[in-house]
Amino acid sequence: MKKESTSSMVTVHEVARVAGVSAATVSRFLNGTARVSVEKRQAIESVIDKLNYKPNVLAQNLKTGSSRTIGVLTQSLMSGYFGDALAGVDDALQGTGYAPLIVSGHWHPDEEAERIDLLIARRIDGLVILSGKLKDAQILKLAHRVPIVAFGRELNGPRAYGFSLDNYQGACLAVEHLILQGHRNIAFIAGPSDHLDALARLAGYRDTLAKHRIKEKQQLVVSGDFQESGGLLAVERLLESGQRFSAIFCANDLTAYGARLALYRRGIRVPEDISVVGFDDLHSSMYTTPPLTTVRQPLFDVGQCLGRAIVKMIGNEPIDMEAPRLNLVVRESVRRIT
């Protein structure tokens, strides 16, 4: 159907006149501040479509005190890990009338706090936090100012909700798989020592070895930083230590990428000589050489959960959801040994 007018030429009063209702009824319909009968709603929607009317969002926001914006604090705008979660948040907000406003805290608590203050100053209606270094007490305090949903921590307050994935169980799955493939000397490249997910994965590694009565060798546990460069340097340290190992469990996929490069430069084949397992299942992990066996974190699903939860919290609806589960994705980077 051909539009009769452009949005810049149409006013609320004209929509009301053509629809045969009052301007106040049109405003209530657009703002969602009161119920409008089915007949009037259909008439208004038909005229809005016919006249190609676009409401003045800024004016509406000033009237309602709502910006229809959800602030999202991530830690990196370049990371595939956070990118998948951000895509999930954005997907969940489609059709809700809310739009995301994304900032990065770069894993620094002071910067995270500063960016959150900037978001609140822009009158966001809710805040989604993807991991970070802020303490739970700080987030609960911030929740007095704006509803918050956070990933990577357990929160349960009137205006703050948080959940995390079972990183411990994910690490157990990875190490169990290596052991079932015959590996006993399994190296582990850890994540940052102050990162809760990294600590849970280290605990899963240790406990799974103990479960199978495999003595942990301290020399086979080396520190990393969740980055490719950290994985590369960690493998160099492992090789220079002279310790024998047949597999490496990496605390995340980026670490595994760096580890794979270090092995390649030494002429060590994967998986013929050394097997490698990661954690995250980033999109690129299925295209490494060889494709990487890894623990899948359903980050897009996580983002969707966060987006849905913040909309429910803003609407004073109960949040009742189950955190997505981790699972092992078996590819060609692990070899069975006898």
C-alpha positions as CSV (number, residue, x, y, z in Angstrom):
1,M,0.0,0.0,0.0
2,K,1.4,3.4,-1.0
3,K,2.2,5.7,1.9
4,E,0.2,8.9,1.8
5,S,2.8,11.1,3.6
6,T,6.3,11.1,5.0
7,S,6.9,10.8,8.7
8,S,8.3,14.3,9.0
9,M,5.0,15.8,7.8
10,V,2.7,13.8,10.1
11,T,1.8,14.7,13.7
12,V,0.0,12.8,16.5
13,H,-3.0,15.1,15.9
14,E,-3.2,14.1,12.3
15,V,-3.0,10.4,13.2
16,A,-5.8,10.9,15.7
17,R,-8.0,12.7,13.2
18,V,-7.7,10.1,10.6
19,A,-8.2,7.2,13.1
20,G,-11.2,8.9,14.6
21,V,-9.8,9.0,18.1
22,S,-8.4,11.6,20.4
23,A,-4.7,12.7,20.4
24,A,-4.5,11.6,24.0
25,T,-5.6,8.1,23.0
26,V,-2.8,7.9,20.3
27,S,-0.3,9.1,22.9
28,R,-1.4,6.5,25.4
29,F,-1.1,3.8,22.7
30,L,2.4,4.9,21.7
31,N,3.7,5.3,25.2
32,G,2.0,2.1,26.5
33,T,0.8,4.0,29.6
34,A,-2.8,2.9,29.4
35,R,-5.0,0.2,27.9
36,V,-6.5,1.0,24.5
37,S,-9.4,-1.1,23.1
38,V,-8.8,-3.5,20.3
39,E,-10.8,-1.5,17.9
40,K,-9.0,1.7,18.6
41,R,-5.6,0.0,18.6
42,Q,-6.3,-1.5,15.2
43,A,-7.5,1.8,13.8
44,I,-4.4,3.6,15.1
45,E,-2.0,1.0,13.8
46,S,-3.7,1.1,10.3
47,V,-3.3,4.9,10.1
48,I,0.3,4.9,11.4
49,D,1.1,2.4,8.6
50,K,-0.9,4.3,6.0
51,L,0.6,7.7,6.9
52,N,4.1,6.3,7.6
53,Y,4.1,8.0,10.9
54,K,7.3,7.8,13.0
55,P,6.9,9.0,16.6
56,N,9.3,11.5,18.1
57,V,11.2,9.1,20.4
58,L,13.1,11.9,22.2
59,A,9.9,13.6,23.1
60,Q,8.3,10.4,24.3
61,N,11.3,9.6,26.4
62,L,11.1,13.0,28.1
63,K,7.5,12.5,28.9
64,T,7.8,9.0,30.2
65,G,11.2,9.3,31.9
66,S,12.4,6.2,29.9
67,S,15.2,6.2,27.3
68,R,14.1,2.8,26.0
69,T,17.9,2.0,26.1
70,I,19.7,-0.9,27.8
71,G,23.3,-0.2,28.7
72,V,25.7,-3.2,28.1
73,L,29.1,-3.3,29.8
74,T,31.4,-5.7,28.0
75,Q,35.1,-6.1,28.5
76,S,36.3,-6.2,24.9
77,L,34.8,-5.0,21.6
78,M,37.2,-7.1,19.6
79,S,36.7,-10.5,21.3
80,G,34.7,-13.3,19.6
81,Y,33.8,-14.4,23.1
82,F,32.1,-11.2,24.1
83,G,30.9,-10.7,20.5
84,D,28.7,-13.8,20.6
85,A,27.2,-12.7,23.9
86,L,26.5,-9.2,22.6
87,A,24.8,-10.6,19.6
88,G,22.5,-12.7,21.9
89,V,21.6,-9.6,23.9
90,D,20.8,-7.7,20.8
91,D,18.7,-10.5,19.5
92,A,16.7,-10.7,22.7
93,L,16.0,-7.0,22.6
94,Q,14.5,-7.2,19.1
95,G,10.9,-6.3,19.1
96,T,10.9,-5.1,22.7
97,G,11.3,-1.4,22.0
98,Y,14.6,-1.3,23.7
99,A,18.0,-0.8,22.0
100,P,21.5,-1.6,23.4
101,L,24.1,1.0,24.2
102,I,27.5,-0.8,24.5
103,V,30.6,0.2,26.3
104,S,33.8,-1.6,27.3
105,G,35.5,-1.8,30.7
106,H,38.7,-3.4,29.5
107,W,38.9,-5.6,32.6
108,H,39.7,-2.6,34.8
109,P,37.3,-2.0,37.8
110,D,37.8,1.8,37.8
111,E,37.0,2.0,34.1
112,E,34.0,-0.3,34.5
113,A,32.6,1.9,37.2
114,E,33.3,5.1,35.1
115,R,31.5,3.6,32.1
116,I,28.5,2.5,34.2
117,D,28.2,6.1,35.6
118,L,28.2,7.4,32.0
119,L,25.5,5.0,31.0
120,I,23.3,5.8,34.0
121,A,23.8,9.6,33.2
122,R,22.3,8.8,29.8
123,R,19.2,7.5,31.6
124,I,19.4,3.9,30.6
125,D,16.5,1.8,31.7
126,G,18.6,-1.2,32.7
127,L,22.1,-2.5,32.6
128,V,23.6,-5.8,31.4
129,I,27.1,-6.6,32.7
130,L,29.3,-9.2,30.9
131,S,31.8,-10.4,33.4
132,G,34.4,-7.9,34.7
133,K,36.3,-7.0,37.9
134,L,33.7,-5.1,39.9
135,K,32.9,-6.7,43.2
136,D,29.4,-8.0,43.9
137,A,28.9,-5.4,46.6
138,Q,29.6,-2.6,44.1
139,I,27.1,-4.1,41.7
140,L,24.4,-4.4,44.3
141,K,25.0,-0.8,45.3
142,L,24.7,0.3,41.7
143,A,21.4,-1.6,41.4
144,H,19.8,1.0,43.7
145,R,20.2,3.4,40.7
146,V,19.3,1.1,37.8
147,P,18.2,-2.6,37.4
148,I,21.1,-4.8,36.6
149,V,21.6,-8.3,35.2
150,A,25.1,-9.7,35.2
151,F,26.9,-12.7,33.8
152,G,29.8,-14.4,35.5
153,R,28.5,-14.0,39.1
154,E,25.7,-15.2,41.3
155,L,23.4,-12.3,42.3
156,N,19.8,-12.4,43.6
157,G,18.4,-9.1,44.7
158,P,15.3,-7.0,44.1
159,R,17.0,-5.0,41.3
160,A,20.1,-7.2,40.6
161,Y,20.2,-10.7,39.1
162,G,23.3,-12.7,38.0
163,F,24.2,-16.1,36.9
164,S,27.3,-18.0,35.7
165,L,28.1,-21.2,33.8
166,D,29.5,-24.3,35.4
167,N,33.2,-23.8,34.5
168,Y,34.3,-26.4,36.9
169,Q,32.1,-29.1,35.3
170,G,33.3,-27.9,31.8
171,A,36.9,-28.5,32.8
172,C,36.0,-31.9,34.2
173,L,34.5,-32.8,30.8
174,A,37.7,-31.8,29.0
175,V,40.1,-33.6,31.2
176,E,37.9,-36.7,31.4
177,H,37.9,-36.9,27.6
178,L,41.7,-36.7,27.5
179,I,42.0,-39.5,30.1
180,L,39.5,-41.7,28.3
181,Q,41.6,-41.3,25.2
182,G,44.6,-42.7,27.1
183,H,46.4,-39.5,28.2
184,R,48.0,-39.4,31.6
185,N,50.5,-36.6,31.3
186,I,48.2,-33.7,30.7
187,A,49.5,-30.2,30.9
188,F,47.3,-27.3,31.8
189,I,47.7,-23.7,30.7
190,A,45.7,-21.7,33.3
191,G,44.0,-18.4,33.0
192,P,44.5,-15.3,35.2
193,S,44.9,-16.2,38.9
194,D,42.3,-13.6,39.9
195,H,39.6,-14.7,37.5
196,L,36.9,-16.8,39.0
197,D,36.2,-18.8,35.8
198,A,39.9,-19.6,35.4
199,L,40.1,-20.8,39.0
200,A,37.1,-23.0,38.5
201,R,38.7,-24.6,35.4
202,L,41.9,-25.2,37.3
203,A,40.0,-26.9,40.1
204,G,38.2,-29.1,37.6
205,Y,41.5,-30.1,36.0
206,R,43.0,-31.1,39.4
207,D,40.0,-32.9,40.7
208,T,39.5,-34.9,37.6
209,L,43.1,-36.1,37.7
210,A,42.6,-37.0,41.3
211,K,39.4,-38.9,40.5
212,H,41.4,-41.1,38.2
213,R,44.3,-41.4,40.6
214,I,46.6,-39.5,38.4
215,K,49.2,-37.6,40.4
216,E,49.3,-33.9,39.4
217,K,52.7,-32.7,38.3
218,Q,53.1,-29.1,39.3
219,Q,55.6,-28.5,36.4
220,L,52.8,-29.2,34.0
221,V,50.6,-26.4,35.2
222,V,51.7,-23.1,33.7
223,S,50.1,-19.6,33.9
224,G,48.5,-17.9,31.0
225,D,46.3,-14.8,30.5
226,F,43.5,-16.0,28.3
227,Q,45.3,-14.5,25.2
228,E,47.0,-16.1,22.2
229,S,50.4,-14.7,23.2
230,G,50.0,-16.2,26.7
231,G,49.3,-19.6,25.2
232,L,52.4,-19.4,23.0
233,L,54.7,-18.4,25.8
234,A,53.2,-21.1,28.1
235,V,54.0,-23.8,25.6
236,E,57.6,-22.5,25.3
237,R,58.0,-22.8,29.0
238,L,56.5,-26.3,29.0
239,L,58.9,-27.5,26.3
240,E,61.9,-25.9,27.9
241,S,61.1,-27.5,31.3
242,G,61.9,-30.9,29.8
243,Q,58.7,-32.4,31.2
244,R,57.0,-35.1,29.2
245,F,53.3,-34.6,28.3
246,S,51.0,-36.0,25.6
247,A,48.2,-33.4,25.8
248,I,47.5,-29.8,26.7
249,F,44.3,-28.5,28.2
250,C,44.0,-24.8,27.6
251,A,41.9,-22.5,29.8
252,N,40.3,-21.0,26.8
253,D,40.3,-21.2,23.0
254,L,42.5,-18.1,22.5
255,T,45.2,-19.8,24.7
256,A,44.8,-22.9,22.5
257,Y,45.5,-20.9,19.4
258,G,48.7,-19.6,20.8
259,A,49.7,-23.0,22.0
260,R,49.1,-24.5,18.6
261,L,51.3,-21.9,17.0
262,A,54.1,-22.6,19.5
263,L,53.9,-26.3,18.7
264,Y,53.9,-25.7,15.0
265,R,57.1,-23.6,15.2
266,R,58.8,-26.4,17.0
267,G,57.7,-29.0,14.4
268,I,55.4,-30.7,16.9
269,R,52.3,-32.1,15.2
270,V,48.7,-31.8,16.6
271,P,47.3,-34.3,17.4
272,E,49.9,-36.9,16.3
273,D,52.5,-35.7,18.8
274,I,50.5,-33.6,21.2
275,S,46.8,-33.3,21.7
276,V,45.2,-30.0,22.4
277,V,41.8,-29.1,24.0
278,G,40.4,-25.6,24.5
279,F,37.5,-24.0,26.3
280,D,34.8,-21.7,24.9
281,D,34.2,-23.0,21.3
282,L,34.7,-19.7,19.6
283,H,33.4,-19.7,16.0
284,S,36.9,-19.8,14.6
285,S,37.8,-23.0,16.6
286,M,36.1,-25.2,14.0
287,Y,38.4,-23.8,11.3
288,T,41.8,-24.2,13.1
289,T,44.3,-26.8,11.8
290,P,43.2,-29.3,13.0
291,P,39.7,-28.2,14.2
292,L,39.8,-27.7,17.9
293,T,38.2,-30.0,20.5
294,T,36.8,-27.7,23.1
295,V,34.2,-27.1,25.8
296,R,31.4,-25.1,24.3
297,Q,30.0,-22.1,26.1
298,P,26.7,-21.2,24.5
299,L,27.5,-17.5,24.6
300,F,24.8,-16.4,22.2
301,D,22.2,-18.2,24.4
302,V,23.8,-16.5,27.4
303,G,23.3,-13.1,25.8
304,Q,19.7,-14.0,25.0
305,C,19.1,-14.9,28.6
306,L,20.6,-11.7,29.8
307,G,18.5,-9.6,27.4
308,R,15.3,-11.3,28.3
309,A,16.1,-11.1,32.0
310,I,16.7,-7.3,32.0
311,V,13.5,-6.6,30.1
312,K,11.6,-8.7,32.7
313,M,13.3,-6.9,35.6
314,I,12.4,-3.5,34.2
315,G,8.8,-4.7,33.8
316,N,8.8,-6.0,37.4
317,E,8.2,-9.5,36.1
318,P,9.8,-12.5,37.9
319,I,13.0,-13.9,36.4
320,D,12.7,-17.7,36.1
321,M,15.3,-19.2,33.9
322,E,17.9,-22.0,33.8
323,A,21.5,-21.2,32.9
324,P,22.6,-22.8,29.6
325,R,24.7,-25.9,30.0
326,L,28.3,-26.5,28.8
327,N,29.1,-29.5,26.6
328,L,32.3,-30.9,25.0
329,V,32.7,-30.5,21.3
330,V,34.9,-33.3,20.0
331,R,36.9,-32.5,16.8
332,E,40.3,-33.6,15.4
333,S,42.8,-32.0,17.8
334,V,42.9,-35.0,20.2
335,R,44.4,-38.4,19.4
336,R,43.7,-41.6,21.2
337,I,46.9,-43.2,22.6
338,T,47.5,-46.7,24.0
